């Protein structure tokens, strides 16, 4: 999956590519939209950010792209999806975030269905969002950012996706 595979949200994709090319990826990103859309965009974004070509999109042939596609990139962790995201899930994510990158590229922590984080889990994540380990990028995927604590939202840059039926 690369940005070229996605339909819609062209302006947002341009912004994400610009972040990758500049090397200035914000440590906390909140993707709001339909679950399948936020998941697809987050995967394309992470794959492009880890790509050895570093031109803003994934090449699909370098080692990083192949590892990501196979689901065994050392620099990517996913949690959440079904049910609530609990304190122990966030604890495992934070523990993984403390490990150094094998590639020297950013380490991405992706929380699916972030709106289902318990309040305790959000409070635990807050400290890491305030003072993330060097090189760690946390992506929160949600259908409704308003369901997250205001303190979580205030520490993330929001990317609101238009559904494919809405257009830009």
C-alpha positions as CSV (number, residue, x, y, z in Angstrom):
1,X,0.0,0.0,0.0
2,X,1.3,3.4,-1.0
3,X,-0.2,6.8,-1.3
4,X,-0.7,6.2,-5.0
5,X,-3.1,3.3,-4.1
6,X,-5.4,5.7,-2.2
7,X,-8.3,7.6,-3.6
8,X,-9.4,11.0,-2.2
9,X,-7.9,13.1,0.5
10,X,-5.3,14.4,-2.0
11,X,-4.6,17.6,0.0
12,X,-4.0,15.6,3.1
13,X,-1.7,13.2,1.3
14,X,0.3,16.2,-0.1
15,X,0.8,17.4,3.5
16,X,1.9,14.0,4.7
17,X,4.4,13.6,1.9
18,X,5.8,17.0,2.6
19,X,6.3,16.0,6.3
20,X,8.1,12.9,5.2
21,X,10.4,14.7,2.7
22,X,11.3,17.4,5.3
23,X,12.0,14.8,7.9
24,X,9.7,16.7,10.3
25,X,7.1,14.2,11.3
26,X,5.1,15.3,14.4
27,X,5.4,12.9,17.3
28,X,1.6,12.7,17.9
29,X,-0.7,12.3,14.9
30,X,-4.5,11.8,15.1
31,X,-6.2,10.4,12.0
32,X,-9.9,10.9,12.2
33,X,-12.3,9.2,9.7
34,X,-13.8,5.8,8.8
35,X,-11.8,3.0,10.4
36,X,-10.8,1.4,7.0
37,X,-9.8,4.9,5.6
38,X,-7.7,5.8,8.6
39,X,-6.0,2.4,8.6
40,X,-5.2,2.6,4.9
41,X,-3.8,6.1,5.2
42,X,-1.8,5.4,8.3
43,X,-0.2,2.3,6.7
44,X,0.7,4.2,3.5
45,X,2.1,7.1,5.6
46,X,4.2,4.8,7.8
47,X,5.5,2.7,4.9
48,X,6.4,5.9,3.0
49,X,8.2,7.4,6.1
50,X,10.2,4.2,6.6
51,X,11.0,3.8,2.9
52,X,14.7,4.0,2.1
53,X,14.1,6.2,-0.9
54,X,12.7,9.0,1.4
55,X,10.9,10.9,-1.4
56,X,7.5,11.0,0.2
57,X,6.0,7.7,-1.0
58,X,6.9,4.0,-0.7
59,X,8.9,2.4,-3.4
60,X,7.7,-1.1,-2.7
61,X,11.1,-2.7,-3.4
62,X,13.5,-1.6,-0.6
63,X,14.1,-3.7,2.5
64,X,11.9,-1.4,4.7
65,X,9.0,-1.6,2.2
66,X,9.2,-5.3,1.9
67,X,9.4,-5.8,5.7
68,X,6.4,-3.5,6.2
69,X,4.4,-5.3,3.5
70,X,5.2,-8.7,5.1
71,X,4.2,-7.4,8.5
72,X,7.5,-7.8,10.2
73,X,9.0,-4.3,10.4
74,X,10.9,-3.9,13.7
75,X,9.9,-0.2,13.7
76,X,6.1,-0.6,13.7
77,X,3.8,-1.7,16.4
78,X,0.0,-1.9,16.3
79,X,-2.5,-2.2,19.1
80,X,-6.3,-1.9,19.3
81,X,-9.0,-2.7,16.8
82,X,-11.5,-4.9,18.5
83,X,-12.9,-3.9,21.9
84,X,-11.4,-1.4,24.2
85,X,-7.8,-0.4,24.4
86,X,-6.8,-1.0,28.0
87,X,-4.1,0.2,30.3
88,X,-2.0,-3.0,29.7
89,X,-2.1,-2.5,25.9
90,X,-0.7,1.0,26.3
91,X,1.9,-0.2,28.8
92,X,3.1,-2.8,26.2
93,X,3.1,0.0,23.5
94,X,5.2,2.3,25.7
95,X,7.6,-0.6,26.5
96,X,8.0,-1.2,22.8
97,X,8.6,2.5,22.2
98,X,11.6,2.5,24.6
99,X,13.5,0.2,22.2
100,X,15.8,1.9,19.7
101,X,15.1,1.7,16.0
102,X,17.2,-0.9,14.1
103,X,17.2,1.2,11.0
104,X,17.8,4.7,12.5
105,X,14.4,5.7,11.1
106,X,11.4,6.7,13.3
107,X,9.6,4.1,15.3
108,X,5.8,4.1,14.8
109,X,3.3,3.2,17.4
110,X,-0.2,2.9,15.9
111,X,-3.4,2.7,18.1
112,X,-6.4,1.5,16.2
113,X,-9.8,2.5,17.5
114,X,-8.2,5.0,19.8
115,X,-11.6,6.3,20.8
116,X,-12.1,3.0,22.7
117,X,-9.1,3.7,25.0
118,X,-10.1,3.6,28.6
119,X,-9.6,6.8,30.5
120,X,-6.8,5.1,32.5
121,X,-5.1,4.1,29.2
122,X,-5.4,7.6,27.8
123,X,-3.8,9.0,31.0
124,X,-1.0,6.5,30.7
125,X,-0.4,7.4,27.1
126,X,-0.5,11.1,27.9
127,X,2.9,11.1,29.6
128,X,4.5,9.5,26.5
129,X,2.7,12.0,24.2
130,X,4.1,14.8,26.3
131,X,7.7,13.5,26.4
132,X,8.1,10.9,23.7
133,X,11.3,8.9,23.4
134,X,13.5,10.2,20.6
135,X,12.3,9.1,17.2
136,X,9.0,7.7,18.4
137,X,5.9,8.7,16.4
138,X,2.4,7.8,17.8
139,X,-0.5,7.5,15.4
140,X,-4.0,7.4,16.9
141,X,-6.7,6.2,14.5
142,X,-10.2,7.1,15.4
143,X,-13.7,7.6,14.0
144,X,-14.4,10.4,16.4
145,X,-11.6,12.4,18.0
146,X,-14.1,14.1,20.3
147,X,-14.3,10.9,22.3
148,X,-10.6,11.2,23.3
149,X,-9.6,13.3,26.3
150,X,-8.9,16.9,25.4
151,X,-5.4,16.5,26.8
152,X,-4.7,13.7,24.3
153,X,-6.1,15.8,21.4
154,X,-4.1,18.8,22.3
155,X,-0.8,16.9,22.0
156,X,-1.5,15.6,18.5
157,X,-1.8,17.1,15.1
158,X,-5.2,16.3,13.7
159,X,-5.7,14.9,10.2
160,X,-9.4,14.7,9.4
161,X,-10.1,12.4,6.4
162,X,-13.0,12.9,4.1
163,X,-14.8,9.7,3.3
164,X,-14.6,8.6,-0.3
165,X,-18.3,9.7,-0.8
166,X,-17.5,13.2,0.6
167,X,-14.6,14.1,-1.7
168,X,-12.1,16.6,-0.4
